[in-house]
């Protein structure tokens, strides 16, 4: 009898963990920290442009940086700060959506290593370099196993090319957001190889701040269409930048 109960419990737990992995959605955000010294950018105030200090960095710890903006959001909960085995990643944070079974992992890369950040993002869009994060006894799958990949930062492809394993490893549907200046022109050749769906990318110079990312994700978690998600992103950009919503729509585009 005890053996039967034990086997039942083991089977129940296995099915529960398996069902959790199938029903949870994951997002992995690759942030190249703003870096006045090591990136071809118009310099920003030194506190915001220190690529080795996530705490006050424009794209991470500042008001509209990824970590701060999502932490302040009413929709997301910061679960924990995690350690990364990658020395190029200075900080890693895990968020959970407050209502839906969706998790977001964000990595702050040392701005000096923007090229590697770009490669890691591109390879993930091809389903490569899957990573597992344990939370409350469950395994969350990120990296190339995520359903949504996002890049935030300077468009380093304006200055360099990248090489890596960009051929998709399977036919799983993956979406990608590339928040960087003129990302459609520079990321397109790589996305065509990785076969990822370009959910949001850009046609001109822009500020890759986290309100755009959050607005797009707000629609993505609700399974909205690409156009609906693009409209959310454009409305958010106009709200914060006061650029005119039509201009924001021309800047933030979706699809090929």
C-alpha positions in Angstrom: 0.0 0.0 0.0 2.8 2.4 1.0 4.6 1.6 -2.3 1.5 2.3 -4.3 1.0 5.7 -2.6 4.6 6.6 -3.2 4.4 5.7 -6.8 1.2 7.7 -7.2 2.9 10.8 -5.6 5.9 10.5 -7.8 3.7 10.2 -10.9 1.6 13.2 -9.7 4.7 15.4 -9.1 6.2 14.4 -12.5 3.0 15.3 -14.3 2.7 18.6 -12.3 6.2 19.7 -13.2 5.7 18.6 -16.8 2.5 20.5 -17.1 4.1 23.6 -15.5 6.8 23.7 -18.2 4.2 23.3 -20.9 1.8 26.0 -19.6 4.4 28.6 -18.5 5.6 31.2 -21.0 9.1 32.6 -20.8 10.8 35.8 -22.0 14.5 36.4 -22.1 15.8 40.0 -22.4 19.4 40.7 -23.4 20.5 44.2 -22.3 23.8 45.7 -23.5 24.5 48.3 -20.9 24.9 51.8 -22.3 28.7 52.5 -22.4 30.2 55.9 -23.4 33.7 54.5 -23.6 33.1 51.2 -25.5 30.2 51.9 -27.8 29.8 54.2 -30.8 27.1 56.3 -29.2 26.5 60.0 -28.6 27.8 60.2 -25.0 25.2 60.5 -22.2 25.9 61.7 -18.7 28.6 59.6 -17.2 26.4 58.1 -14.5 24.0 56.8 -17.1 26.8 55.7 -19.5 29.0 53.6 -17.3 28.7 50.2 -19.0 30.3 48.5 -16.0 27.7 49.8 -13.4 24.2 48.4 -13.8 22.8 50.2 -10.8 22.5 53.6 -12.6 22.8 52.6 -16.2 20.5 54.2 -18.7 19.2 50.8 -20.0 19.0 49.0 -16.6 18.9 50.9 -13.3 17.8 54.3 -14.5 14.1 55.2 -14.3 13.3 53.8 -17.7 15.9 51.0 -17.6 14.6 47.4 -17.8 15.1 46.4 -14.2 13.7 49.6 -12.7 10.8 50.0 -15.0 9.6 46.4 -14.6 10.2 46.5 -10.9 8.0 49.6 -10.6 5.3 48.1 -12.8 2.0 47.1 -11.4 2.0 44.0 -13.7 5.3 42.4 -12.7 6.9 41.1 -9.5 10.7 41.0 -9.1 11.2 37.4 -7.7 14.9 37.5 -7.2 18.4 38.5 -8.4 20.2 35.5 -9.7 23.9 34.6 -10.2 25.1 34.0 -13.7 28.1 31.8 -14.6 28.8 34.2 -17.5 31.3 36.9 -16.3 30.1 39.2 -19.0 26.6 39.4 -17.3 26.9 41.9 -14.4 23.3 41.3 -13.1 20.5 38.9 -13.8 16.9 39.3 -12.5 13.8 37.1 -12.7 10.3 38.6 -12.9 6.9 37.0 -12.9 3.7 38.4 -14.3 1.3 39.1 -11.4 -1.7 37.4 -13.1 -0.4 35.2 -15.9 2.0 32.2 -15.7 4.7 34.1 -17.5 8.3 34.7 -16.4 10.9 37.2 -17.6 14.6 36.8 -17.2 16.7 39.9 -17.9 20.5 40.0 -18.3 22.6 43.1 -17.9 25.7 42.6 -20.0 28.8 44.7 -19.4 28.7 47.3 -22.1 32.2 46.5 -23.1 30.9 43.2 -24.4 28.1 44.5 -26.6 29.2 42.2 -29.5 28.9 39.1 -27.4 25.5 40.3 -26.2 24.4 40.6 -29.8 25.7 37.1 -30.6 24.0 35.6 -27.6 20.7 37.2 -28.5 20.9 36.1 -32.2 21.8 32.6 -31.3 18.8 32.5 -28.9 16.5 33.5 -31.7 17.6 30.3 -33.4 16.6 28.3 -30.4 20.2 27.8 -29.2 21.8 28.0 -25.8 18.8 27.0 -23.7 19.1 27.9 -20.1 17.2 26.5 -17.1 16.4 28.5 -14.0 14.9 26.8 -10.9 12.2 28.6 -9.0 9.9 27.1 -6.4 10.9 23.6 -7.4 10.1 24.2 -11.1 12.4 24.6 -14.0 11.9 27.6 -16.2 13.4 27.5 -19.7 15.1 30.6 -21.1 17.7 31.3 -23.7 16.8 29.7 -26.9 14.0 27.8 -25.2 12.1 31.0 -24.5 9.1 31.9 -26.6 10.1 35.6 -26.8 13.6 37.0 -27.1 14.4 40.7 -26.8 17.5 42.9 -27.3 17.8 46.3 -25.7 20.7 48.7 -26.3 22.9 50.4 -28.9 22.8 48.8 -32.4 26.4 47.6 -32.4 25.8 46.0 -35.9 26.3 49.5 -37.2 30.0 49.1 -36.4 30.6 45.3 -36.5 29.4 42.1 -38.0 28.8 39.0 -35.9 29.4 35.3 -36.4 27.7 32.5 -34.6 25.2 29.6 -34.9 22.2 31.3 -36.3 20.6 28.4 -38.0 17.4 27.3 -36.2 17.7 24.0 -34.3 13.9 23.3 -34.5 10.7 24.7 -35.9 9.4 26.1 -32.6 7.7 29.5 -33.0 9.9 32.2 -31.5 9.2 36.0 -31.4 11.9 38.7 -31.2 12.0 42.3 -30.2 15.0 44.4 -31.2 15.0 47.8 -29.5 18.0 49.5 -31.0 18.5 52.2 -33.7 17.5 51.1 -37.2 17.4 47.5 -36.1 15.2 46.4 -39.0 18.0 47.2 -41.5 20.8 45.7 -39.4 19.2 42.7 -37.7 17.2 41.5 -40.7 19.9 39.4 -42.4 20.4 37.5 -39.1 16.7 37.1 -38.4 16.2 35.7 -41.9 18.7 33.0 -41.0 17.2 32.2 -37.6 13.6 32.3 -38.9 12.4 34.2 -35.9 9.3 36.3 -36.1 10.2 40.0 -35.8 7.6 41.2 -33.4 9.0 44.7 -33.0 12.0 46.4 -34.6 12.8 49.9 -35.7 13.4 52.0 -38.8 15.3 54.9 -37.4 17.1 56.4 -34.5 15.4 55.9 -31.2 15.6 55.6 -27.4 15.5 51.9 -26.5 13.8 52.5 -23.1 11.9 49.9 -21.3 8.4 51.3 -21.6 8.4 50.2 -25.2 9.4 46.7 -24.2 6.8 46.5 -21.5 4.1 47.8 -23.8 4.9 45.1 -26.4 5.0 42.4 -23.8 1.7 43.5 -22.4 0.1 42.6 -25.7 2.2 39.5 -26.2 1.2 37.8 -23.0 -2.4 38.3 -24.1 -1.7 36.6 -27.4 -2.6 39.8 -29.4 -1.7 40.0 -33.1 1.6 41.5 -34.2 -0.2 44.7 -35.3 -1.9 45.1 -32.0 1.4 44.7 -30.2 3.0 47.2 -32.5 0.3 49.7 -31.8 0.8 49.3 -28.0 4.6 49.9 -28.5 3.9 53.0 -30.7 1.5 54.5 -28.3 3.9 54.0 -25.4 6.8 55.6 -27.4 4.6 58.6 -28.2 3.4 58.9 -24.6 7.0 59.3 -23.3 8.7 60.9 -26.2 5.9 63.2 -27.4 6.9 62.4 -31.0 3.4 62.0 -32.5 1.8 58.6 -32.7 2.1 58.5 -36.5 5.9 59.0 -36.2 6.0 56.3 -33.6 4.2 54.0 -35.9 6.7 54.6 -38.6 9.6 54.0 -36.2 8.3 50.9 -34.5 7.3 48.3 -37.0 6.5 44.6 -37.1 7.0 41.7 -39.6 9.3 41.5 -42.5 
